[in-house]
Amino acid sequence: MTRSVANAVKRDGIRVFAISLGWVNSAGEHALQTGFHGQPPDWANLVGSRMPAGRLILPEDVAGLIAYLVSPSAQMITGAVIDYEQMPVGTFDAHPALAPD
């Protein structure tokens, strides 16, 4: 769908992207993990340390990506689906967040 929309509007100078986000350590996620799921306050550090990148995605990471995509440097990019993921396929055999302590 992203590519189809991009193709439909590119002559109007409109660029289209989709960002497929991984696990983001946002304020809402922190509240959900500590409140609903009963995780300790440092849950993000514990889980993030098991990830291939060593941490979860931060909101600032996503903001930086978006700033790049809307900049002149990315002017030639449209119709892309960006897999912004801290657990790329092939980097582990089992989900690292579910590893036993």
C-alpha angles and dihedrals in degrees: 000000000000093000093044092053091045091052091048095053106028094097087061090057093252118138123203130202138170120207115203102202128205124208109325122200095221130154089257093051090048091052091048094048097045098036109034100023096036095231120161118260091257094052093121093057092047095048095037093054088062093056121095090243091048095239146042123265114273125215088243089059091057092045090054091051092050092047089055094047093053093044126097088251089071096042093121095052120095135142093030126145107208116205100209098184135147091205106058115192112267098027095101141017097221130025104276094212089061095051113125116254 
